[in-house]
Amino acid sequence: MPHTDALHKPGPRAAVPASPRRAGVLRDVHTVHVLWRREMIRFVRNRLRIATGLVMPLLFLLILGSGLNSVLDSPGSGQSSGSGAGDFRTYLFPGVLLMVVQGPAMTAGALIVWDRQAGFLRQMLVAPVRRGALLGGICLGGATTGAAYTLPMLVMAGVVGVPYGLHLLLALGILGLVAFSFTVLGVLGAVCIRRPETFDIVMGLCAMPLLFLSGALFPVHQLPGWLNAAVLVNPLTYGVDALRRTLPGGTGLAGVDAGPQWWGWTPPVALELSFIALLALGALAVAGRRFARTD
């Protein structure tokens, strides 16, 4: 007679299937990773795009900055670098960093428009993943690409009078947040605009006013009142100011207060970054709802 203990010996446990909710989360994470990696492959393989994306910011920094420095140093200007007015290139450096971020980050939206034309977007939409995960991967890839463009510029910080230190890592984090915001705005435009030529025109019209009304290239504290209101609602204004207050010597020229003022009160850097982050999350939510209805 067989031993009775063998009849009651437990067999190997069967694998417990993951819950549908957990499986959905893992699938979304994998989707974000795949789309982020796709953007990174595009970035690494297009070396000409990397080089051309740095040409215009370098021209602004080295040529425009040096030229305005010579104007400030002239006898009739009333200011001079030797009198403590500061180096205009140091003042211009945070704005140039945002110029570097702006173009590549908003390119992510253009890629969505072209993917729609090529039919690749439709293939993504029929995949069994949430639309928010698709947008999240695209935005994360665009933000990483935009922040990566700034690395060569940060290496040049010492050339324009910004000392090297841990503050450059803090600046890189701020640039990553701004790059994410720009990417979300570009993606929001892409899910609303179908034609590539229309998208390019609209994004160009939006990008230039945001840059000029942010204090990135020149002080905006003496603009007319109606333009000052546009400066205060411009999210790029707070990105520029957060960078200038993070980088040593970047707060501006002598006697120039370029930071935003709320009824005579200067918001702290943490509040400025929170404003940018909330705007990006709100735009991402709107883009997600609109993207869910994309056919």
Salt bridges, closest charged atoms under 4 A:
ASP5 OD2 - HIS3 ND1 3.55
ASP28 OD2 - ARG130 NH2 2.66
GLU39 OE2 - ARG42 NH1 3.53
ASP87 OD2 - ARG89 NH2 3.17
ASP115 OD1 - ARG38 NH2 3.29
ASP115 OD1 - ARG42 NH2 3.55
ASP241 OD2 - ARG245 NH1 2.92
GLU272 OE2 - ARG245 NH1 3.58
ASP295 OD1 - ARG194 NH2 2.92
